[in-house]
Amino acid sequence: QVQVVESGGGLVQPGGSLRLSCAASGFSFSTYFMRWYRRAPGKQRELVATITGGGFTNYRDSVKGRFTISRDNAKNTVYLQMNSLKPEDTAIYYCNAQVVSTDFWGQGTQVTVSS
């Protein structure tokens, strides 16, 4: 069955960096878009970044120039490199795969940006 599992969250000071990973299984990973979402306390879930199977990327405006989404199709893994982190980046980050019109989500990984 389709599974996505996130890792790599934690506590970091403003201006710091973290790299999130999402290990996927159960589908033909290289042919599907992969996305990172986040949900901040008291807010709705929002799309952070998207990567196509061929590596084309798209970002929400607030993270452009600071976050980089990438993928390793040989490892069935997608990454989110987050630099210059701000307190407003604090959220639970979720990996998403939409396979045959069905959304699959991981359990999420907490990112807290605080001094």
BELNORRA-V610486 format. One record per backbone hydrogen bond with DSSP energy under -0.5 kcal/mol. CO is the residue of the C=O (numbers start at 1). NH is the residue of the N-H. E is the energy in kcal/mol with one decimal. If there is no record, write none. Layout:
{{CO | NH | E} {CO | NH | E}}
This chain:
{{3 | 25 | -2.2} {5 | 23 | -2.5} {7 | 21 | -2.7} {10 | 112 | -2.8} {12 | 114 | -2.1} {13 | 16 | -2.4} {15 | 84 | -0.6} {16 | 85 | -2.3} {18 | 82 | -3.3} {20 | 80 | -2.2} {21 | 7 | -2.1} {22 | 24 | -0.5} {22 | 78 | -2.1} {23 | 5 | -2.1} {25 | 3 | -2.4} {27 | 29 | -1.9} {28 | 31 | -1.9} {29 | 32 | -1.8} {33 | 98 | -0.6} {34 | 51 | -2.5} {35 | 96 | -2.7} {36 | 48 | -2.9} {36 | 49 | -1.7} {37 | 94 | -2.6} {38 | 46 | -2.9} {39 | 92 | -2.2} {40 | 43 | -2.3} {46 | 38 | -2.3} {48 | 60 | -2.2} {49 | 36 | -2.5} {50 | 58 | -1.9} {51 | 34 | -2.5} {52 | 55 | -1.4} {56 | 52 | -2.6} {58 | 50 | -2.4} {60 | 63 | -1.7} {60 | 64 | -0.8} {61 | 64 | -0.8} {63 | 66 | -2.3} {63 | 67 | -2.4} {66 | 83 | -2.1} {68 | 81 | -3.0} {70 | 79 | -3.0} {71 | 73 | -0.5} {72 | 75 | -1.0} {72 | 76 | -0.7} {72 | 77 | -1.8} {76 | 24 | -3.0} {77 | 72 | -3.0} {78 | 22 | -1.9} {79 | 70 | -1.6} {80 | 20 | -2.7} {80 | 82 | -0.6} {81 | 68 | -2.5} {81 | 83 | -0.6} {82 | 18 | -2.1} {85 | 15 | -3.3} {86 | 89 | -2.3} {87 | 90 | -1.8} {91 | 93 | -0.6} {91 | 111 | -2.9} {92 | 39 | -2.1} {93 | 109 | -2.0} {94 | 37 | -2.9} {95 | 106 | -1.3} {96 | 35 | -2.2} {97 | 99 | -0.7} {97 | 104 | -2.7} {98 | 100 | -0.6} {99 | 102 | -1.4} {102 | 99 | -2.5} {104 | 97 | -2.0} {109 | 93 | -2.9} {110 | 10 | -1.0} {111 | 91 | -2.0} {112 | 12 | -2.7} {112 | 114 | -0.7}}
